[in-house]
Amino acid sequence: MAKSPEYKYPIVAYGYAARDTSGTLSPFTFSRRVTGEKDVRFKVLYCGICHSDIHFVKNDWGITTYPVIPGHEIVGVVTEIGSKVQKFNIGDKVGVGYFVGSCRSCESCVNDLEQYCTKQVRTICSLNSDGTYTCGGYSDHMVSDEHFVLHWPDNLPLHSGAPLLCAGITSYSPLKYYGLNKPGKKVGVVGLGGVGHVAVKMAKAFGIEVTVFSTSPVKKQEAIVGLKADHFINSNDSEQMMAAMGTLDGIIDTVSANHAIEQLLNLLKPQGKLIVVGVPDNSLEVPPLSLVSEGKIVAGSSTGGLKEIQEMLDFAAKHGVTADIEIIPIDYVNTAMDRMLKSDVRYRFVIDVSNSMRDFLRS
């Protein structure tokens, strides 16, 4: 029988948890396991708020077990290591992303594609091998097998780098995997939100010509001046969309709202690739003729494997790619999630976990 987060390990932990489908988070005391021989324990310094955190706390996907402690864009500093840990030392800066476990022996794991392992252990609300549920980064500390912990580059800021553990790899991985990372390629980014703005930065770092598509004309200034995109198109403007038909090698579609993709397929060159990274509530309708007549591809992408995430972090550090963030204390998290649902953030919230949890513990 699965054990709840209150299950008494020897190590007391503090965090913020949701207890029901209201998704309201509040202070929560739980416990974490002792540091095993291959484990790394670290103090959480910052944790990004991802839109999927909202889905988890509200049980939108029907997989949540309460209480749930969200957070999978986690950075911190190592405080303890197990006797057989080889990759890390006390004081190292580290990161943990969407998953903290996999079988490590299937075809996906052997090929550095742990994100596709059928026995993947998510950082949030997933079963550990000992029957306990995982608890995410809205907490004072974490413990994980070193295999699933990432080295944090010295010149990558912790706070504005934290969202890269989700938004960063979500955009980096499809650009690379589908061959859209070559200088001179022409790529569209649909939606200028938490993932979209990082996708623009990643694409520009690769030397790609970037066109931003948005239904909000007011975002043109930010896209061109702030993010250095090459072009901006109001996707509600039929003349602008018509002029862009057949011009793009690929598109990264970050939109999670329901939308038609036929007009996006029309923007692609023959054999162009439309990569879906947003998750709308309804199914996407794909007109077969658009694919068959010009050899176009519609594909999906989520996070990446550990090797690729580390590569992405190193790439971001080298090219100065970070997220545009608003730093908040942990007791502001419910307001932050409400604002996210209203698109009232530019572009990601990051919780200052260490400082605000210290204030919580003092109260």
C-alpha positions as CSV (number, residue, x, y, z in Angstrom):
1,M,0.0,0.0,0.0
2,A,1.3,3.4,-0.9
3,K,2.4,5.7,1.9
4,S,1.5,9.4,2.1
5,P,4.1,12.2,2.4
6,E,3.4,12.3,6.2
7,Y,5.0,8.8,6.4
8,K,7.6,9.2,9.1
9,Y,11.1,9.0,7.7
10,P,13.8,10.2,10.1
11,I,14.3,13.5,8.2
12,V,11.7,16.2,8.8
13,A,10.9,18.4,5.8
14,Y,8.8,21.5,5.3
15,G,6.9,22.6,2.2
16,Y,3.7,23.8,0.7
17,A,1.1,21.3,-0.4
18,A,-2.4,21.1,-1.9
19,R,-4.8,18.8,-0.1
20,D,-7.7,18.7,-2.6
21,T,-8.8,19.7,-6.1
22,S,-9.1,23.3,-5.1
23,G,-5.4,23.4,-5.7
24,T,-4.9,25.8,-2.7
25,L,-1.4,25.4,-1.3
26,S,-0.5,25.9,2.4
27,P,2.3,25.0,4.8
28,F,2.9,21.3,5.2
29,T,5.3,19.2,7.4
30,F,6.3,15.9,6.0
31,S,9.5,13.7,5.9
32,R,12.2,12.6,3.5
33,R,14.3,9.5,3.5
34,V,17.8,9.3,5.0
35,T,20.7,9.9,2.5
36,G,21.3,6.5,0.9
37,E,24.7,5.5,-0.4
38,K,24.1,6.8,-3.9
39,D,21.9,9.8,-2.8
40,V,22.5,13.5,-2.9
41,R,20.7,15.7,-0.4
42,F,20.5,19.4,-1.2
43,K,19.0,22.6,0.2
44,V,16.4,24.0,-2.3
45,L,17.2,27.6,-3.1
46,Y,14.8,28.3,-6.0
47,C,12.0,26.5,-7.7
48,G,10.2,27.7,-10.8
49,I,6.4,27.5,-11.2
50,C,5.4,25.6,-14.3
51,H,1.9,25.5,-15.7
52,S,1.9,21.7,-15.2
53,D,2.2,22.4,-11.4
54,I,-1.3,23.9,-11.6
55,H,-2.6,20.8,-13.4
56,F,-1.1,18.6,-10.7
57,V,-2.5,20.5,-7.7
58,K,-6.0,20.7,-9.3
59,N,-5.8,17.0,-10.5
60,D,-6.6,18.2,-14.1
61,W,-5.0,15.0,-15.5
62,G,-6.6,12.6,-13.0
63,I,-3.3,11.3,-11.7
64,T,-2.8,13.4,-8.5
65,T,-2.8,11.8,-5.0
66,Y,-3.2,14.3,-2.2
67,P,-1.5,15.9,-0.4
68,V,0.7,16.9,-3.3
69,I,3.9,19.1,-3.1
70,P,4.6,20.5,-6.6
71,G,7.7,21.8,-8.2
72,H,10.1,20.3,-10.8
73,E,12.3,23.2,-11.8
74,I,14.5,22.9,-8.7
75,V,18.0,24.3,-8.0
76,G,20.0,24.2,-4.8
77,V,23.2,23.4,-3.1
78,V,24.4,20.0,-1.9
79,T,24.5,19.5,1.9
80,E,25.1,15.8,2.2
81,I,26.2,12.9,-0.1
82,G,26.1,9.1,0.3
83,S,29.2,7.0,0.7
84,K,29.2,5.8,-2.9
85,V,28.4,9.1,-4.6
86,Q,31.0,9.9,-7.3
87,K,29.6,12.9,-9.3
88,F,29.0,15.4,-6.5
89,N,30.5,17.1,-3.5
90,I,29.1,19.0,-0.6
91,G,28.7,22.7,-1.7
92,D,28.0,21.9,-5.4
93,K,25.2,23.7,-7.1
94,V,22.7,21.3,-8.6
95,G,19.4,21.0,-10.4
96,V,16.5,18.5,-10.6
97,G,13.9,18.5,-13.3
98,Y,10.7,16.6,-14.1
99,F,11.8,13.1,-13.0
100,V,13.9,11.5,-10.3
101,G,13.8,7.9,-11.3
102,S,13.6,5.4,-14.2
103,C,14.3,1.7,-14.7
104,R,17.8,2.5,-16.2
105,S,17.7,-0.7,-18.3
106,C,15.0,-0.4,-21.0
107,E,15.8,0.7,-24.5
108,S,14.8,4.3,-23.8
109,C,17.0,4.6,-20.7
110,V,20.0,2.9,-22.4
111,N,19.7,5.5,-25.2
112,D,19.6,8.5,-22.8
113,L,15.9,8.9,-23.3
114,E,14.8,8.5,-19.7
115,Q,11.8,10.7,-20.3
116,Y,10.2,7.9,-22.3
117,C,10.8,5.2,-19.7
118,T,7.5,3.4,-18.8
119,K,8.8,3.1,-15.2
120,Q,9.7,6.8,-14.9
121,V,9.4,8.3,-11.4
122,R,8.2,11.9,-11.6
123,T,9.5,14.5,-9.2
124,I,5.9,15.2,-8.3
125,C,3.3,12.7,-7.0
126,S,4.9,9.5,-8.3
127,L,5.6,6.3,-6.5
128,N,9.2,5.6,-5.2
129,S,10.4,2.0,-5.0
130,D,9.7,2.0,-1.3
131,G,6.1,2.8,-1.8
132,T,6.2,6.5,-0.8
133,Y,5.1,9.4,-3.0
134,T,7.6,11.8,-4.4
135,C,7.4,15.4,-3.2
136,G,8.6,18.3,-5.3
137,G,10.6,21.4,-4.9
138,Y,8.1,23.7,-3.1
139,S,10.0,22.4,0.0
140,D,13.1,23.2,2.0
141,H,15.2,20.3,0.8
142,M,15.3,17.4,-1.6
143,V,17.1,14.0,-1.8
144,S,17.6,12.1,-5.0
145,D,19.8,9.4,-6.5
146,E,22.8,11.1,-8.0
147,H,22.0,9.7,-11.4
148,F,19.1,12.1,-11.7
149,V,20.8,15.2,-10.3
150,L,22.3,17.7,-12.7
151,H,25.4,19.8,-12.4
152,W,24.7,23.5,-12.4
153,P,27.1,25.6,-14.5
154,D,28.9,28.2,-12.4
155,N,28.0,31.1,-14.8
156,L,24.3,30.2,-15.1
157,P,22.2,32.2,-12.6
158,L,20.3,30.0,-10.2
159,H,17.0,32.0,-10.1
160,S,16.5,32.8,-13.8
161,G,18.1,29.5,-14.8
162,A,15.6,27.4,-12.8
163,P,12.8,27.4,-15.4
164,L,15.2,26.0,-18.0
165,L,14.8,22.6,-16.3
166,C,11.4,22.5,-17.9
167,A,10.8,25.4,-20.3
168,G,14.4,25.3,-21.5
169,I,14.6,21.6,-22.4
170,T,11.1,21.7,-23.8
171,S,12.3,24.1,-26.5
172,Y,15.9,23.0,-26.8
173,S,15.1,19.3,-27.4
174,P,12.8,19.6,-30.4
175,L,15.0,22.2,-32.1
176,K,17.9,19.8,-31.9
177,Y,16.2,16.5,-32.4
178,Y,14.3,17.6,-35.5
179,G,17.3,19.3,-37.1
180,L,16.0,22.9,-36.7
181,N,19.1,24.0,-34.8
182,K,21.2,24.7,-37.8
183,P,22.2,28.4,-38.5
184,G,20.1,29.8,-41.3
185,K,17.0,27.7,-40.6
186,K,13.8,29.6,-40.4
187,V,11.6,28.6,-37.4
188,G,8.4,29.9,-36.0
189,V,7.5,30.1,-32.3
190,V,3.7,30.1,-31.7
191,G,2.8,31.7,-28.3
192,L,5.0,34.0,-26.3
193,G,4.6,32.7,-22.8
194,G,6.8,30.9,-20.3
195,V,8.0,28.3,-22.9
196,G,7.6,30.4,-25.9
197,H,9.9,33.2,-24.8
198,V,12.7,30.7,-23.9
199,A,12.2,29.0,-27.2
200,V,12.9,32.3,-28.9
201,K,16.1,32.7,-26.9
202,M,17.2,29.2,-27.6
203,A,16.6,29.5,-31.3
204,K,18.5,32.8,-31.5
205,A,21.4,31.2,-29.6
206,F,21.5,28.5,-32.3
207,G,21.7,31.2,-35.0
208,I,18.2,30.6,-36.3
209,E,15.9,33.2,-38.0
210,V,12.9,33.4,-35.7
211,T,9.3,34.5,-36.4
212,V,7.0,34.9,-33.4
213,F,3.3,34.2,-33.9
214,S,0.9,35.6,-31.3
215,T,-2.8,36.6,-31.1
216,S,-1.7,39.6,-29.0
217,P,-0.3,42.4,-31.1
218,V,0.9,44.2,-28.0
219,K,3.6,41.5,-27.7
220,K,5.4,42.7,-30.9
221,Q,7.6,45.1,-29.1
222,E,8.7,42.5,-26.6
223,A,9.3,39.9,-29.3
224,I,11.4,42.1,-31.5
225,V,13.1,44.5,-29.1
226,G,13.2,42.4,-25.9
227,L,13.8,38.9,-27.2
228,K,15.5,39.8,-30.5
229,A,13.1,37.8,-32.7
230,D,13.5,38.6,-36.4
231,H,9.8,38.9,-37.2
232,F,6.5,39.1,-35.5
233,I,3.1,38.1,-37.0
234,N,-0.3,38.7,-35.5
235,S,-1.9,35.2,-36.1
236,N,-5.3,36.8,-36.2
237,D,-4.3,38.9,-39.2
238,S,-5.1,36.9,-42.4
239,E,-2.9,39.1,-44.6
240,Q,0.1,38.6,-42.5
241,M,-0.5,34.9,-42.2
242,M,-1.0,34.6,-46.0
243,A,2.3,36.4,-46.6
244,A,4.2,33.9,-44.4
245,M,2.8,30.8,-46.1
246,G,5.5,28.3,-47.1
247,T,8.4,30.2,-45.5
248,L,9.3,28.1,-42.4
249,D,11.4,25.0,-41.9
250,G,9.8,24.3,-38.6
251,I,7.4,25.6,-35.9
252,I,7.5,25.1,-32.1
253,D,3.9,25.3,-31.0
254,T,3.8,26.2,-27.3
255,V,0.1,27.0,-27.0
256,S,-1.9,25.1,-24.5
257,A,-5.3,26.6,-25.4
258,N,-7.4,24.9,-28.0
259,H,-6.5,26.1,-31.5
260,A,-6.5,25.1,-35.1
261,I,-3.2,23.9,-36.6
262,E,-4.1,23.8,-40.3
263,Q,-3.1,27.4,-40.7
264,L,0.2,26.6,-39.0
265,L,0.9,23.7,-41.4
266,N,0.3,26.2,-44.3
267,L,3.3,28.2,-43.0
268,L,5.7,25.4,-43.5
269,K,7.9,24.7,-46.4
270,P,7.6,21.2,-48.0
271,Q,8.8,18.6,-45.5
272,G,8.6,21.2,-42.8
273,K,8.0,20.1,-39.2
274,L,5.3,21.3,-36.7
275,I,6.4,20.3,-33.2
276,V,3.7,20.5,-30.6
277,V,4.9,21.1,-27.0
278,G,1.8,22.7,-25.5
279,V,-1.1,20.4,-24.3
280,P,-4.5,21.7,-25.2
281,D,-7.6,20.2,-23.5
282,N,-9.1,19.1,-26.8
283,S,-7.6,17.0,-29.6
284,L,-5.9,18.7,-32.5
285,E,-7.4,18.2,-35.9
286,V,-4.8,17.4,-38.5
287,P,-5.8,17.6,-42.2
288,P,-4.1,14.6,-43.9
289,L,-3.8,16.4,-47.3
290,S,-1.6,19.0,-45.7
291,L,0.8,16.3,-44.7
292,V,0.6,14.0,-47.7
293,S,0.8,16.6,-50.4
294,E,4.1,18.2,-49.1
295,G,5.6,15.6,-46.8
296,K,5.0,17.7,-43.7
297,I,5.4,16.3,-40.2
298,V,3.4,16.9,-37.0
299,A,5.2,15.7,-34.0
300,G,5.3,16.1,-30.2
301,S,8.0,16.7,-27.7
302,S,8.1,17.1,-23.9
303,T,11.2,17.1,-21.7
304,G,14.5,15.5,-22.5
305,G,16.8,12.8,-21.2
306,L,19.4,13.6,-18.5
307,K,22.3,13.8,-20.9
308,E,20.4,16.3,-23.1
309,I,19.2,18.4,-20.1
310,Q,22.8,18.7,-18.9
311,E,23.9,19.6,-22.5
312,M,21.1,22.2,-22.6
313,L,22.2,23.8,-19.3
314,D,25.8,24.0,-20.5
315,F,24.6,25.5,-23.8
316,A,22.4,28.1,-21.9
317,A,25.3,29.1,-19.7
318,K,27.6,29.5,-22.7
319,H,25.1,31.7,-24.6
320,G,23.6,33.6,-21.7
321,V,20.1,32.0,-22.1
322,T,17.9,32.5,-19.0
323,A,14.2,32.9,-18.4
324,D,12.6,36.3,-17.7
325,I,11.3,35.9,-14.2
326,E,9.4,37.4,-11.3
327,I,10.8,36.2,-8.0
328,I,8.3,35.6,-5.2
329,P,8.1,34.3,-1.7
330,I,6.5,30.9,-1.2
331,D,3.5,32.3,0.6
332,Y,2.6,34.2,-2.6
333,V,2.3,30.9,-4.6
334,N,-1.5,30.8,-4.8
335,T,-1.7,34.3,-6.1
336,A,1.0,33.5,-8.6
337,M,-0.9,30.5,-9.9
338,D,-4.0,32.6,-10.3
339,R,-2.0,35.2,-12.2
340,M,-0.5,32.5,-14.4
341,L,-4.0,31.4,-15.4
342,K,-4.7,35.0,-16.5
343,S,-1.3,35.2,-18.3
344,D,-0.3,38.0,-15.9
345,V,3.4,37.2,-15.7
346,R,6.4,38.0,-17.9
347,Y,7.3,35.3,-18.2
348,R,7.8,32.8,-15.3
349,F,7.4,32.9,-11.5
350,V,10.3,31.6,-9.5
351,I,9.9,30.9,-5.8
352,D,12.8,32.1,-3.5
353,V,12.4,29.0,-1.5
354,S,15.4,29.3,0.8
355,N,14.7,32.8,2.1
356,S,10.9,32.5,2.3
357,M,10.9,29.1,3.9
358,R,13.3,30.5,6.5
359,D,10.7,33.1,7.3
360,F,8.0,30.4,7.5
361,L,10.0,28.3,9.9
362,R,10.6,31.3,12.2
363,S,6.9,32.1,12.4
